């Protein structure tokens, strides 16, 4: 089977970030299928192209058997709303061009993964042109999340986004939801029939995890990183406006004089502002590290005492799963969850962590103290999380199930 994937932020082999589709395509390639991806040249949390792409509109790379066509995307994605919008539009235009003139030939199925809707629209257009079924994946409800956060305010653009959304739902043969919350919204509010929806949640590539942790000595790593004697609260992910990390600085003030150390790993448009504010307040219990590749990030997660999942309070976010939640659980550390809704339900039902209101720094501080003062409970919650993801959120099993659904769809068309 020949599969074409539209994914603006499909990772390079050594990139940090969410590797869901890198792992899925690798699994399908090893199962004997032909995979082609049309991706952008700029990482989701950076503002510039790699040097090898400077001055280019297109580059074709073989990533472990998966053919990846990388296309020009305008710089400034992480600098402003206009920069982000420009990135979406430039990917939309050049991805269609690449699909028509670079990724030639027929495909059995085309998949587009959001956000944004422009990615899905490019996939739907090419699926119509190449006369094959189109599958839309919803990783984040859009435009609701942009509207709720105040990022998208223009009434014309909001109307356009809702029109695009409905068009994509009509054009798609299947819709992939990455969480039960999104699945429920699709059925109850978007009027999509349940038989059209495939639930394929975030998960863990245990083969990659186990290979990464071979021979790792946790205490030796902590010593090497200068973390001996600290209770490490780890945040891994984007440092953007939606993540609400400025609230964490207020938590840091509450933790002054304790062994608690906040380690933040990642990139984003708010990182420099956060660093400047930490310096201005004279806080010494924060460390900011650059983003780390997926191959190595498990090593750093495993040396932490508590994993932090943080987003601003927003109705739409109640539908999401954070992929880092699964990484934390896979590394046997408890989760401090600040996302209400299905993410909260996930960790509470498994007794794998504790919820705290993202707008209440005192409550967040209390959860941190709870785990610091109760190491046996922290260990139990970490083990509970591991058992949950091992049993229900194994990337290989989810990839195999999704592939089976796609094969069935192709057979029907």
N, C-alpha and C positions, 0 to 999 in steps of 0.2 A: 504494500500500500504506500502511496506517495502522499505525504502530509506537508502542507505549507502553513507555517505559523507566523502571524503578525504579532510581534512583541517588541515594543519600542526599547525596553530596558533589559533585553536578554543579555546575561552577563558574559563578559570575556572569561576565559578559563581561570584567571587569577583575580577576578573582581570580587569585592565584598558585596553583601546584600542578599536579597531573596533569590534563591537558586531553584525554586520550584520547577520552572520549566526547563532549566538546564538538566536537572535530574530526570524529569519525565522524558525529554527527548532522547537522552542517553539510554534510558531503559528501552524505549521503543526501537531505537537504532539497533541495540543488541538483540532485540526480538526479530530483527530482519526487515524492518521498514525503512523507507527513504524519507529523511527529514530535511526540510529546507526552512530556514528562518529568515525573516526580514526584520532587522533590528536597527536601532539608531547608533550613532557614533559617540554619543555622550552618555555617561553613566547617570543614573537617576539623581544622585546626590552631588554631582560635580557640574562645573560650568564650562569646561573646555574639553576639546577633543584630545585624544592621545596624539603624540607627535607623528605616529605612522599614518594618521588620518588627516593631518593638516593639509589644507588645500585640495582635498578630494571630495567628490560627491558620492562615490561608491567604492566599496572594497569587498571582495569575496574571500572568505576565510573558511577553512575546514577545521571545525572544532570537534576533534575526536569522532570524526565520521559524520557530524551534522554540518551541512552546508549553510553558512551564515552570510547573508548579504547585508552589510552595514551601509546605511545611507546617511547623507548629510542631515544634521539637525542644528538649528541655530543655537548659538551660545546664549547664556543668560537664563537658562531654565530655572536655576536656583537663586536668581537675583530679584525677580519681581513677578507679578501676575502677567504682565505683558510678555516678559521673557519666557514664562512657562507656556503661555498661549502660543507664542511664536514657535516654541519647540514642538508643540502638538501639531500645528499646521504644517511646518516644514517636514516633519516625519510623514504626515498624511500624504503630502504631494510626492515626496521622493520615494516613499514605500510603494505607491501605485506605479510610479515610473519603473522601479526596480522589478516589480512583479511582472510587468508587461515586457520589459526589454532585457532583463538579466536572468530572472528565474523563469526561463522559458519552459514550454511543455505543459502537459496536462497534470492535474493533481486529483486525487480521489476525494480529498476533503481539505477545507481551509478553516483554520481556527484563528480568531482574534481575541486577545486578552486585554481587558481594560484594567485600570484607567489608562488613557481617556477614551471617550466615545469615538474620537477620531481614528483610533487604532482599529476599533471594530468596524467603523464605516469603510476604511480602506479594505479590510478583509472582505466585507460584504460586497463591495463593488467588484473586486477581483473574482470572487466566487461566482457572481452573476456573469462576468465576462468569460470565465473558464468553464461555466456550466457544471459546477460541482457543489455539494452541500456545504453550508457555512455553519460553524459553531461559534457562539459568543460566550466568552468566560467573563463573569462578573466577580472581580476581586474587591471591588469597593463600589457602593451604590453612588452613581453619578447621574445627574448633577447634585443630588441631595447633599452629599458631604461638602461639596464646594459652596453651596448656598448656606448650609448651616454654619459653616465656619466664617462666613462673610467674605470669602475669597471671590465668589461670583455674585455680583450685585446687579449688573445690567439686565434689565427686564427682557430686552431683545435677545441677549445671549442665553438667558435662562429658558426662554420659550424655544429657542433654536435647539438647545440641549435636550429638552423634553421631546421635541419632535424627532431628533436623531435617535434618542433612546427607544421610542416606540417603533420607529422604522427598523431598527436593528432587531428588536424582539420579533417583529413580523418576518423579517428576512431569514432569521436563523432557524435551522432545523432542530437544534438543541441549544440549551442555555446551561452552562456550567456554573454552579454556585459553590463558593469555597467555604461557606458556613451555613448552619441551619437557620441562622437569623436572616441571611440574604435569601435563602430558599423560601422562607415564610413570606418575606416582603414580595418576592416575585409572584407568589401564588395569590396572596391576599390583596395586594395593592396594585400590582402590575397586570393582574388577570392573565397570567401565563398558566396554562394547564400543567398539572404536576407531571404528566407523562413526558413533557418536553424538557423537564429539568433533570440535570445530573448533579448530584451532590458529590464533589471531589475536594475534600478539605485539605488545608495545609497539613504537612506531615514531615517525617524525618527520614532521611536517607541513612539507614543504620550501617550500611556498608561503608559510607564515607565517615560516619561518626566513629566507628570502631577503628578504622584505619588511622584516623587523626589522633586517637587517644592511645595508640600502642606505645608502651614504654614511658608514658607520661607520669612523672612524679609530682603530685599536686603541691606538696610542700616545697619541693625544690624550685618549682616554677614560681610560686609565691615569693620565695626568697630572691630569686633572680629579678623579679619585677618590683622588688621593694615593698612587698605587701605583708611581710611578717608582722604578726601582732595586731592586724586590722580585721575587722568584720567588714567584708567587701560586699557592697551593694552595687551590682553591675547593671548598667543599661547599655544595650546594644541596639543600634538602629539610627534612624534619621533624626537630625537635630533641626526640625522645621517648626513652623508656627503651629501645626496641628498636634505636635507632640507635647506641648505644654511643659517643657523642661524648666522654664523659669520658676514654676512652682517648687521645683526640687531645690532651688537655692534657699527657699524659706525653710524647707526641711533640714537642709544643711546647717542653718543657723541653730535649729533645735538640737542638732547632734554635736555641736561644738563641745569639746571636753570629753567625748566618748571615743571608743576605738573604731567607730563607724567611718568608713571611707567610701565615697561615691566615685566609681570609675565609669566614665561615659565613653563608649567606643562608637565612632561613626562620623558622618559628615552631614552638612545641611546649612541652609541659609542663616540659621540662628546660632550656629556654633561660635562664631567670633563674638557675638553679643553676649553669649553666656560666659565665655572666658573672661571678657572684659568686666562683667558684673561680679564674677567670683573674685577677680583681682581687686576691684573697687571696694568690695566688702571685706577684703582681707581673709577670706575663707581658705583654710588650708586642708580641708577634708574633701577636696574635689581633685580628680585627675581626668584630663581629656586626652584620649588616645585616638590616633588616626584609624580609619576603617581598616578592618582586617579581612583577608580573603576567607571564603567559606571553608577552604581546606584547613585553615588554622584556627578559626574562631572557636571551635569546640574546646580547644585547649584552654582558651582564656575563660570561657564560660565555666569549665569544670573547676577552676581555681576560685570561683566566687562563692559567697555564702548565701546570697539571695539575688534572684533575678527580677529586675524591675521592668514592667510593661506599662508604658505611659502614653496617654492621649488626652487631649482636652475633653471636657464634658460636652457631649454632642449626641443628639438622638440617633443620628445615622450610625454612629460608631457602636451603638448597642448591637448592631447586626454583624460586626466583624470578628474574625479571629486574627490575632497577631501571630505571624509566623515565628517570632522569637519566643512566644510562649512554649511552643513545641520544642524548640532548641533547648530552652532552660530545663524543661522536664526531662528531656532525653539525657541531659548531663546530671540529673539527679540533684538539682537544687530547687528549693521552694520558690514560688512565684508571688511577688507582690503585684497584684493586678489592680489597675486604676480604670479599667474599661468595664462599665456596667453592661448588662445584657448577656449575650450568649458566651462571651469570653469569661465573664464572672461565673456563670453557671458551670462552664467546663472545669474550672479549677476547684470550685467549691464542691461539686458532686464527687470529684475524685479525691478530695482532701489533699490537694497538691499545692495549695497556697491560700492567700488571704486577700480579700478585696479591701481597698481604701478609696475614699472619695478623692478624685484628683484635685478638687478645689479646697481640700482640708489638709494642710500640711501637718497639723497636729495629729490627725488620724494616721497619716502615712508614717510619721515618726513613731507612733505607738506600735504599728505593725512591725517596724524595724526592730524596736526594742523587744517586742514579743519574741521574735526569732533569735535575737542575740541572747536573750535570757533563758531560752528554752532550746538548746541545741538538739536534744533528742526529738522534739517535735519537728524541728527544721529537717532533721535527717529523715524522719518518717514521711513528711510531706514530699520531700525530694524523691524518695523511693516510690511513693504512690504515683507521682507524676510520671516517673520512668515506666512503671508497669502499665499505665494508661496508654502512653504513646506506643509502647512496644506492642500492645495488644490491638489497638484500633487505628493508629496513625502511622503506619509503616508505608513510606513512599513507594516501595516496590509493589506492594499489594494494591494501593490506590491507583498507581499508574497502570497496572495490569487490568483492574476493573474498568477504568476509564477507556483504555484501549479496546476492551471488549465491547463497550457501548458504541464506540466509533466504528468498529468493524461492522456491527449490526446495522448502524445507520447507513453506511456506505452500501451494504448489501441490499438495502431497501430502495436505493436511488439508482 
